[in-house]
Amino acid sequence: MNETLQTIKARRSVRAYTEQQVSAEDLNLILEAATYAPNGMHLETWHFTAIQNKEVLEELNDRIKGAFAKSDDPHTRERGHSRTYCCYYHAPTLVIVSNEPARWWAGMDCACALENIFLSAKSLGIGSCWINQLGQTCDDPDVRAFLTKLGVPENHKVYGCAALGYAPADAPVKEKKVKEGTVTIIR
């Protein structure tokens, strides 16, 4: 099997990280891979905001929790009041992927870019996990103000984030089982 297919088959979500930071060189390679993803009419209306500052990540998590605390959904509200909840699993790096919501393909472009992020990270020995919480909360005034301060364009919606870091050596790896009936081939 070729290296690309091996990387695709080996990639799993990582939800526990060591404190080891992703190097600048590896982060740049990962972000470059993101920019090579397919995108609508090659307009590249997306934006990538990478955060490696622990205090900034903690403040972002606090603002997300603040938005969650206002939710009508009891489960979401509970997360907002939790002292231990961390939406990015304490990963040392978080990449926010945003785009212009007026473009109907914006979410699809971001999904393609995020997949490139995950696969390139795996190829470099770096763990990753898709993080959705900013997509739910990016319109909250406190969250939005902080995102703007971080450089996320004001006219953008967050479509997803990538937590990046190194999994502990003893982290369990889930076996992938493809659900029967998932693929249909018509010849």
N, C-alpha and C positions, 0 to 999 in steps of 0.2 A: 504494500500500500504506500502511496506517496506521502510526503511530509505534510502537505496541506490537509489531506483527508485524515491523517493521524491526529493533527491538531484539532480539527473539528470534532472528531470522535472523543478526544480526551478532555475537552473543555467542560468544566462543571462550575456551578456557582459556588463561590467561597464566601462564607458568612462569619469567619473568624480570621483575624490577621495578627501578625507579629507587628512590632513597632518599626521594623526596618522600612525605610522610605524607598520609594521607587526613584531610581537615579534620574537626573535631568536628561541624560542621553536616552534612556529607555522611554521616559515619558514623551520626549520629542518624537521618537520612532512611532509610538502608539498614536499620538495626535496626527502625525503625518499619514498613517494608515487610515485614520478616520476620514481625512480629507480626500482620500481616493475612493470612497464609497460612491455607489451610483446615487444620482440626485436629479430631481426634476428639471429637465431642459438644461442641465448643467449650469443652473443659475447660482448654485452654492450659497443659498440664503441662510444656511445654518451658522451657528457660532458654538465654539467649544471654550469653556471656562474651566481651567484646571486649578484645583485648590490643594496645596500641600501644607498649609499652615494649620496646625492643630487647633489653635484658638479660634481661627476663622471657621473651621469645620464645626467646632462645638457651638459657636454662636448661631451658625446656620441651623444646626440641629435644634437648638433652643427655639428659634423662630418657627421652625416647622412644627415643633411640639405646641407652641402657642397657637398656631392655626388649628391644629388638631383638637386642642382643648375647647375650641368654639364649635366643634362639629355636633350635628344632631345625632350622628351614629355613635352608639355607646362604646363600641370597640375602638373606634378612632379617638373618641374623647378620652378613653382610658389611657391610650398611648400618649396623649398630650399631657396627662398628669403624672405619668410614670417618671420616676427619678432615674431609672436605668435604661430607658428606651433610647436607642441610637439608630436612626434610619440607615446609616451608612456602615453599620457594624464596626465602627472604630477603625476603618481602613485609613491608612496614612495619606491616601490620595483620592480625591473625588473629581470626576470630570462631569460637568454639567453640559448637556447637549440641548440647545434651544434653536428655535426657528421662527420665522414669520407665520403666524397662524392663518393669515389671509391666503396663503398658498395651500391648496387642498392636499398637496403631496407632502407637506412639511413633516408630518409625523412619520411617514414612510422613509423619507430621506434620513431622518434622525435614527430610525431603527436600523437602517443599513449601516450608518456610521458607527452606531453602538456595537453592532456585530463585528465590524472591523476592529474596533477597540478591544473587544473580548478575545478575538482570535489572535490578534497581534500580541496582546498581553500574555496569553497562554504560550505562544511561541517563544516568548522571552522568559518563561518560568514565573510569570506574575499571575496571581489569582485575581478574579474579578467577580462582580455581581451587579446585575441590573437593579437600579434603585428607582422606584416610581414616585416616592413621596413628594418631590418637588413639582411633579406634574399635577398633583392634586392641590398643592398649596401655593403655587407661584402667583396666583392672583390675590392672595391675602395681602393687605396693605403693608404689614410689617415685613413679610417675606419679600414682597416685590421691591420695597425700598432697599433691602439688603442686597438682593440680586443686582439691582441697578448699581449700587455702590461697588459690587464685585466686578462689574464690567459686562454683565449680561445685558444685551441691547433692550431698551425699554419697550420696543415693539415686538419682543419675542415672548413665546410661551416655551416653558421647559417641557420637553417630550420624554426625557429620561436622563438618568445619570449612570455613570460607571464607577463603582467602588473598585479601587486597585490597591494591591499590596501582596504580601507573601503569607501564605497559609502556614500555620504551625505544622511542624513535622508530623505530629500525631493526628492531624485533622482527618476525619473519615471522608472517604470519597464514595459518593453514591454510584451504584452501578446503573447504567442507562439501559432501560428496556423499552423498546419501541412497541407502542400499543398496537395490537393486531387490528388490521383493517385501516391503518393510517394511510397507506399508499395504494393507489389504483393506477394501473398502467393500461392504456388502451392502444392497441397496435392495429 
